Amino acid sequence: MSAFGDKIKGNWNEIKGKLKQQYGDLTDDDLMYVEGKEDELLGKIQKKTGKTKEDVKSFIDNL
């Protein structure tokens, strides 16, 4: 698992709350975390927000 995956796994509830604050269109279904499927999760967030995968990753890394 990547360092990014470790960050998501360890702090997902907090990260999820901040993502929902930042991007009001995101729902719990959009933010369903499954270990090992971080890229899928990023893709869903990217599609819903219109941000690049790098933007989303950067937002999460800076939390």
ChimeraX attribute file (.defattr): number of C-alpha atoms within 10 A of each C-alpha:
attribute: neighborCount
match mode: 1-to-1
recipient: residues
	/A:1	9
	/A:2	9
	/A:3	9
	/A:4	12
	/A:5	15
	/A:6	14
	/A:7	13
	/A:8	19
	/A:9	17
	/A:10	10
	/A:11	10
	/A:12	16
	/A:13	13
	/A:14	11
	/A:15	19
	/A:16	20
	/A:17	13
	/A:18	15
	/A:19	20
	/A:20	15
	/A:21	11
	/A:22	12
	/A:23	13
	/A:24	10
	/A:25	12
	/A:26	17
	/A:27	14
	/A:28	10
	/A:29	8
	/A:30	17
	/A:31	19
	/A:32	13
	/A:33	18
	/A:34	10
	/A:35	12
	/A:36	13
	/A:37	11
	/A:38	18
	/A:39	11
	/A:40	12
	/A:41	18
	/A:42	20
	/A:43	16
	/A:44	18
	/A:45	23
	/A:46	17
	/A:47	13
	/A:48	14
	/A:49	15
	/A:50	11
	/A:51	13
	/A:52	14
	/A:53	17
	/A:54	11
	/A:55	13
	/A:56	17
	/A:57	15
	/A:58	11
	/A:59	14
	/A:60	16
	/A:61	13
	/A:62	6
	/A:63	9
